[in-house]
Amino acid sequence: MWSLEKLFSRTEMPQEAAETVNAMLAKVQNDSEYKELYKDTVDCKENFDNLEERIAQFAQKLCVRKEELALALLCDVSKVMYERFIARGYTDGLFYEACLDLKYKTIECKKNRDCYGVMPVSWYGGFFDAKRLQLGRLQYERMPFQEESFSFGGECITKGQTVINMHIPSAGPLLPEKVDESLARACEMYKGDALGKVLFFVCNSWLLFPKYRELFGKSNVGDFADRFSILRINKQESFIDAWRIFDMPFEGDVSVLPKNTSRQRIFAKYLENNRDYGNAYGVFGMYI
């Protein structure tokens, strides 16, 4: 069953974040504009792109933080998300496991904007429509293959065929054993999408960008990146992923970046002499 209290408990949401949600919902629950926003959020299903601006406008009207309002709304509509998970035949456990992403994003928001909230509302469409799952350390969803072809184990995946797209939540170290456990669960969950005896996984991430891969060296992230064959490199004009490392954006001045961890120091040194930024699209196959 679903309840806000159970959502907070099962995801181990920070107490202050739970209090923020409860206070915000008490403030808006009888507001006609909030009720309309709630309904439109439900009706949008996976297309959440247009919600960012509406939440920001409503938050400005209420004189509250847009990130806090976004978190409260997403927690509130998770009741409908729960119903969709159950309708697809998923268990309570899979629903609450997917909701762990709310905790991850809430902690990211606290680090980057000093409030318990959610920054990327559009990200939640896949979860809300029960199309994206968290299976242990990693998250997955079905997507069409974006490149021309890739072969593994005697099977060849071609453009448009179904692959399992992988996401990497900010849930701690990418321990190889945790990655293996997650992939084993994914192979069981998505075995019907295999091509012959092979299930193909893809990932589009800054962690796979070759220049960054060099910085990771022999590490958990390096081992993870080495699982993939890189099929496409996407260059970027700025280091938009800086917040993932430094808990703040990079605007060109390396001196203001924190250097408290080895990764922060390594990337700060890289940024002193390099303006090569991007992400990469990779693929690998697994026997099922």
C-alpha angles and dihedrals in degrees: 000000000000130000134145090243091054091046091055093045098046093047094041088231112193110265093237090052091052090049090050091053094048093048092048094048091049087054098049108024094100095039112114092214091054091049089053091048090050092051093047091049090054092046093049092066107180097353101088097149095106095051097075095073095041092053090048092051093047092046090053090052091051093042092235134124111275090218091056092048090049092053092049092049093048092049090048096050091045086091087071090042088056091052090052093050091052092045089056090054096255122142131244087253094058091049095052091042089056089049090061085085089071089061092047093051091044091055090046089053092050091053095045104034104017095240135092105250145095125276106186105048092167089064092070099066093089092052094043093055091047092244097116121061134189112219107181114300098358140049128227144190136168115258137161116264109257102202132067100257147326129192131210133156094359093306127107122205115203136196114294096018118123118271130168110252114212130211127192113216121202092256102134133274120000093234110188092229091053091049090050092049091050093048091050089055090047092051089054094044096047102030090120088066094057121121102228104312095338130089114197122215127193135187133186107199146140086237089070096051104121096226091053091044088064090057094052092060115174101350143114090272091047091051090049093050091049091063089073135077105218112230101169136021118204115202120210131200094225138024095260092167094062091105089065090062105026102028087235137067123268112235099173102280109106093183093072095053117104114247101191098123133048091246092052091050093047094050093042089056090048091051091053092067107017136069095177107122135163151096135255140223114229138176140195136173131226130196115238 
